[in-house]
Protein backbone atom coordinates (compact mmCIF):
# COMPACT_ATOMS: atom_id res chain seq x y z
CA UNK A 1 0.00 0.00 0.00
CA UNK A 2 2.88 2.28 0.76
CA UNK A 3 4.17 1.88 -2.74
CA UNK A 4 0.87 2.99 -4.32
CA UNK A 5 0.66 6.11 -2.15
CA UNK A 6 4.28 6.98 -2.97
CA UNK A 7 3.61 6.53 -6.68
CA UNK A 8 0.41 8.56 -6.36
CA UNK A 9 2.26 11.34 -4.55
CA UNK A 10 4.93 11.40 -7.22
CA UNK A 11 2.30 11.61 -9.97
CA UNK A 12 0.54 14.49 -8.21
CA UNK A 13 3.88 16.29 -7.71
CA UNK A 14 4.81 15.81 -11.37
CA UNK A 15 1.41 17.08 -12.43
CA UNK A 16 1.79 20.21 -10.31
CA UNK A 17 5.26 20.88 -11.71
CA UNK A 18 3.91 20.50 -15.24
CA UNK A 19 0.96 22.81 -14.56
CA UNK A 20 3.18 25.49 -13.06
CA UNK A 21 5.69 25.14 -15.90
CA UNK A 22 3.00 25.29 -18.58
CA UNK A 23 1.50 28.47 -17.18
CA UNK A 24 4.73 30.40 -17.57
CA UNK A 25 4.78 32.51 -20.70
CA UNK A 26 7.77 32.00 -22.90
CA UNK A 27 9.37 35.24 -24.01
CA UNK A 28 8.43 36.02 -27.59
CA UNK A 29 11.35 36.41 -29.95
CA UNK A 30 11.87 39.94 -31.17
CA UNK A 31 12.28 40.17 -34.92
CA UNK A 32 13.90 43.30 -36.21
CA UNK A 33 14.50 44.18 -39.80
CA UNK A 34 17.97 45.65 -40.03
CA UNK A 35 18.03 49.15 -41.43
CA UNK A 36 20.95 49.98 -43.67
CA UNK A 37 22.51 53.37 -44.04
CA UNK A 38 23.24 54.72 -47.51
CA UNK A 39 26.92 53.98 -46.83
CA UNK A 40 26.13 50.33 -46.02
CA UNK A 41 24.02 49.95 -49.16
CA UNK A 42 26.78 51.56 -51.24
CA UNK A 43 29.17 48.98 -49.83
CA UNK A 44 27.04 46.36 -51.60
CA UNK A 45 27.38 48.07 -54.98
CA UNK A 46 29.14 45.12 -56.59
CA UNK A 47 30.22 45.74 -60.17
CA UNK A 48 32.57 42.88 -60.95
CA UNK A 49 32.70 39.09 -60.81
CA UNK A 50 34.18 36.17 -62.76
CA UNK A 51 36.82 38.31 -64.46
CA UNK A 52 34.41 40.97 -65.81
CA UNK A 53 33.34 44.40 -64.60
CA UNK A 54 30.48 46.73 -65.49
CA UNK A 55 29.08 50.14 -64.57
CA UNK A 56 25.70 50.36 -62.84
CA UNK A 57 23.39 52.98 -64.37
CA UNK A 58 23.28 56.03 -62.08
CA UNK A 59 19.51 56.06 -61.62
CA UNK A 60 19.42 52.41 -60.55
CA UNK A 61 19.46 51.83 -56.81
CA UNK A 62 21.46 49.17 -54.98
CA UNK A 63 19.51 46.65 -52.91
CA UNK A 64 20.95 44.80 -49.89
CA UNK A 65 22.57 41.42 -50.54
CA UNK A 66 20.35 38.45 -51.32
CA UNK A 67 20.98 34.75 -51.38
CA UNK A 68 22.52 33.47 -54.63
CA UNK A 69 22.88 36.97 -56.14
CA UNK A 70 26.02 38.92 -56.84
CA UNK A 71 24.04 42.16 -56.98
CA UNK A 72 20.45 43.38 -57.15
CA UNK A 73 19.58 46.77 -58.61
CA UNK A 74 16.24 48.54 -58.27
CA UNK A 75 14.92 50.37 -61.31
CA UNK A 76 12.55 53.33 -60.88
CA UNK A 77 8.97 52.86 -62.06
CA UNK A 78 7.90 54.57 -65.25
CA UNK A 79 5.05 57.06 -64.95
CA UNK A 80 1.80 55.14 -64.54
CA UNK A 81 3.44 51.89 -63.39
CA UNK A 82 2.64 50.83 -59.85
CA UNK A 83 6.06 49.34 -59.24
CA UNK A 84 9.58 49.55 -60.54
CA UNK A 85 11.81 46.91 -62.03
CA UNK A 86 14.68 44.85 -60.75
CA UNK A 87 17.97 43.74 -62.26
CA UNK A 88 19.46 40.67 -60.60
CA UNK A 89 23.04 39.59 -61.29
CA UNK A 90 24.03 35.95 -60.80
CA UNK A 91 27.27 33.97 -61.04
CA UNK A 92 27.45 30.37 -59.86
CA UNK A 93 31.11 29.63 -60.55
CA UNK A 94 33.03 28.23 -63.48
CA UNK A 95 31.07 25.45 -65.17
CA UNK A 96 28.06 26.03 -62.88
CA UNK A 97 24.61 27.51 -63.40
CA UNK A 98 23.66 25.51 -66.48
CA UNK A 99 24.11 26.17 -70.16
CA UNK A 100 22.62 29.05 -72.12
CA UNK A 101 19.64 27.07 -73.45
CA UNK A 102 18.58 25.75 -70.03
CA UNK A 103 18.77 29.24 -68.52
CA UNK A 104 16.71 30.75 -71.31
CA UNK A 105 14.19 27.91 -70.92
CA UNK A 106 13.96 28.66 -67.18
CA UNK A 107 13.37 32.35 -67.86
CA UNK A 108 10.72 31.49 -70.47
CA UNK A 109 8.98 29.19 -67.96
CA UNK A 110 8.54 32.21 -65.69
CA UNK A 111 6.10 33.66 -68.24
CA UNK A 112 2.75 32.37 -69.40
CA UNK A 113 3.13 31.58 -73.09
CA UNK A 114 6.48 33.37 -73.14
CA UNK A 115 8.03 33.62 -76.60
CA UNK A 116 11.68 34.61 -76.31
CA UNK A 117 13.55 36.77 -78.77
CA UNK A 118 17.20 35.77 -78.70
CA UNK A 119 20.24 37.43 -80.24
CA UNK A 120 23.99 37.29 -79.70
CA UNK A 121 26.39 40.22 -79.52
CA UNK A 122 29.90 40.94 -78.47
CA UNK A 123 30.73 43.70 -75.99
CA UNK A 124 34.40 44.58 -75.57
CA UNK A 125 35.53 41.07 -76.46
CA UNK A 126 32.87 39.29 -74.36
CA UNK A 127 30.24 37.10 -76.02
CA UNK A 128 26.76 37.92 -74.74
CA UNK A 129 23.46 36.14 -75.41
CA UNK A 130 20.54 38.57 -75.17
CA UNK A 131 16.97 37.51 -74.42
CA UNK A 132 13.67 39.41 -74.40
CA UNK A 133 10.40 37.95 -73.13
CA UNK A 134 7.05 39.71 -72.65
CA UNK A 135 3.73 38.66 -71.18
CA UNK A 136 2.33 37.54 -67.84
CA UNK A 137 5.17 37.06 -65.40
CA UNK A 138 4.93 34.28 -62.84
CA UNK A 139 7.05 36.16 -60.35
CA UNK A 140 9.35 33.77 -58.49
CA UNK A 141 9.91 34.23 -54.79
CA UNK A 142 12.37 32.31 -52.72
CA UNK A 143 15.23 29.98 -53.46
CA UNK A 144 13.03 27.20 -54.87
CA UNK A 145 11.60 29.68 -57.40
CA UNK A 146 7.96 29.10 -56.54
CA UNK A 147 5.65 31.76 -57.99
CA UNK A 148 4.50 34.65 -55.80
CA UNK A 149 1.72 35.49 -58.25
CA UNK A 150 0.97 36.56 -61.80
CA UNK A 151 2.00 39.99 -63.02
CA UNK A 152 0.47 40.97 -66.34
CA UNK A 153 2.15 43.09 -69.00
CA UNK A 154 5.68 42.40 -67.82
CA UNK A 155 8.99 42.16 -69.65
CA UNK A 156 12.29 40.46 -69.09
CA UNK A 157 15.57 41.57 -70.60
CA UNK A 158 18.28 39.02 -69.99
CA UNK A 159 21.96 38.83 -70.79
CA UNK A 160 24.20 35.81 -70.37
CA UNK A 161 27.81 36.94 -70.46
CA UNK A 162 30.57 34.49 -71.35
CA UNK A 163 32.98 35.64 -68.65
CA UNK A 164 36.52 34.26 -68.21
CA UNK A 165 35.55 32.50 -64.94
CA UNK A 166 32.06 31.26 -65.87
CA UNK A 167 28.82 32.79 -67.10
CA UNK A 168 27.39 35.94 -65.52
CA UNK A 169 23.61 36.36 -65.76
CA UNK A 170 21.84 39.73 -65.82
CA UNK A 171 18.05 39.45 -65.47
CA UNK A 172 16.03 42.67 -65.69
CA UNK A 173 12.29 42.30 -64.98
CA UNK A 174 9.42 44.68 -64.40
CA UNK A 175 6.29 46.25 -65.87
CA UNK A 176 6.56 46.71 -69.65
CA UNK A 177 6.58 50.54 -69.53
CA UNK A 178 9.27 50.57 -66.85
CA UNK A 179 11.48 48.16 -68.79
CA UNK A 180 10.97 50.17 -72.00
CA UNK A 181 12.00 53.33 -70.11
CA UNK A 182 15.19 51.73 -68.75
CA UNK A 183 16.17 49.61 -71.77
CA UNK A 184 18.80 52.15 -72.81
CA UNK A 185 20.26 51.97 -69.26
CA UNK A 186 20.46 48.17 -69.56
CA UNK A 187 22.19 48.49 -72.94
CA UNK A 188 24.67 51.01 -71.47
CA UNK A 189 25.41 48.56 -68.64
CA UNK A 190 26.14 45.86 -71.21
CA UNK A 191 28.23 48.30 -73.24
CA UNK A 192 30.33 48.97 -70.14
CA UNK A 193 31.24 45.29 -69.74
CA UNK A 194 34.93 44.62 -69.83
CA UNK A 195 37.48 42.04 -68.80
CA UNK A 196 39.37 42.66 -65.58
HELIX and SHEET records of a PDB file:
HELIX    1   1 UNK A    2  UNK A   23  1                                  22    
HELIX    2   2 UNK A   38  UNK A   42  1                                   5    
HELIX    3   3 UNK A  100  UNK A  109  1                                  10    
HELIX    4   4 UNK A  176  UNK A  191  1                                  16    
SHEET    1   A 3 UNK A  48  UNK A  49  0                                        
SHEET    2   A 3 UNK A  52  UNK A  53 -1                                        
SHEET    3   A 3 UNK A 194  UNK A 195 -1                                        
SHEET    1   B 7 UNK A  61  UNK A  62  0                                        
SHEET    2   B 7 UNK A  71  UNK A  75 -1                                        
SHEET    3   B 7 UNK A  85  UNK A  90 -1                                        
SHEET    4   B 7 UNK A 168  UNK A 175 -1                                        
SHEET    5   B 7 UNK A 146  UNK A 161 -1                                        
SHEET    6   B 7 UNK A 126  UNK A 141 -1                                        
SHEET    7   B 7 UNK A 111  UNK A 112 -1                                        
SHEET    1   C 7 UNK A  61  UNK A  62  0                                        
SHEET    2   C 7 UNK A  71  UNK A  75 -1                                        
SHEET    3   C 7 UNK A  85  UNK A  90 -1                                        
SHEET    4   C 7 UNK A 168  UNK A 175 -1                                        
SHEET    5   C 7 UNK A 146  UNK A 161 -1                                        
SHEET    6   C 7 UNK A 126  UNK A 141 -1                                        
SHEET    7   C 7 UNK A 117  UNK A 123 -1                                        
END                                                                             
